[in-house]
Amino acid sequence: MKGGSVTVQDRRAVPWRKSSHSGTDENNECCEVALLGEAVLVRDSTRSGGPVLTFTPEMWRTALATLATRHGGGRP
């Protein structure tokens, strides 16, 4: 990762994790998450070569907490 941007090499080098709730069907839309140093990377699982969002760990925790609150869930 150079200067805060994620390179193509970075994307290929990190192990991406997909939610166990997403299933295995190709039509399932889900996001994938990877850790790269102090960055949390998020991408669309149906477009692995597409854009990647980059969060700090604190920003990611806040995003998950906000989503859980808005969707009536407990812990993300």
C-alpha positions in Angstrom: 0.0 0.0 0.0 1.6 3.2 -1.1 0.5 6.6 0.3 -2.8 5.3 1.4 -4.0 3.9 -1.9 -4.4 0.2 -2.6 -2.5 -1.1 -5.6 -3.5 -4.0 -7.8 -0.6 -6.0 -6.2 -2.0 -5.2 -2.7 -5.4 -6.6 -3.8 -4.0 -9.9 -5.0 -1.6 -10.3 -2.0 -4.2 -10.2 0.8 -6.6 -12.9 1.8 -10.1 -11.7 1.3 -12.9 -13.0 3.6 -16.5 -13.3 2.6 -19.4 -13.6 5.1 -20.6 -17.1 5.8 -24.1 -15.7 5.4 -23.5 -15.0 1.7 -23.8 -18.5 0.4 -22.0 -20.0 -2.6 -24.4 -19.0 -5.5 -22.7 -16.7 -8.0 -25.7 -14.3 -7.8 -25.3 -13.6 -4.1 -24.2 -10.1 -3.6 -21.9 -9.6 -0.7 -18.8 -7.7 0.3 -15.4 -9.1 1.2 -13.1 -7.8 3.8 -9.3 -8.0 4.1 -6.7 -6.6 6.5 -3.6 -4.9 5.0 -1.3 -3.5 7.7 -3.4 -0.9 9.6 -6.0 -0.8 6.9 -9.4 -2.6 6.5 -10.2 -3.1 2.8 -13.7 -3.7 1.6 -14.8 -4.7 -1.9 -17.8 -6.0 -3.8 -17.5 -9.8 -4.0 -19.1 -9.8 -7.5 -16.5 -7.3 -8.8 -13.2 -8.4 -7.3 -11.3 -6.2 -9.7 -13.4 -3.2 -9.0 -13.0 -0.4 -6.5 -11.8 -1.0 -2.9 -12.8 1.1 0.1 -10.1 1.6 2.7 -10.9 2.2 6.4 -8.9 2.7 9.5 -9.8 0.1 12.1 -11.7 2.7 14.1 -13.6 3.9 11.1 -14.5 0.2 10.3 -15.8 -0.4 13.9 -17.9 2.7 13.7 -19.3 1.7 10.3 -20.3 -1.8 11.6 -21.8 -0.4 14.8 -23.9 2.1 12.7 -25.1 -0.6 10.4 -26.0 -2.9 13.2 -28.0 -0.1 15.0 -29.8 1.0 11.8 -30.8 -2.6 10.9 -31.9 -3.6 14.4 -29.1 -6.0 14.9 -27.1 -6.3 18.0 -23.4 -6.9 17.7 -22.2 -6.8 14.0 
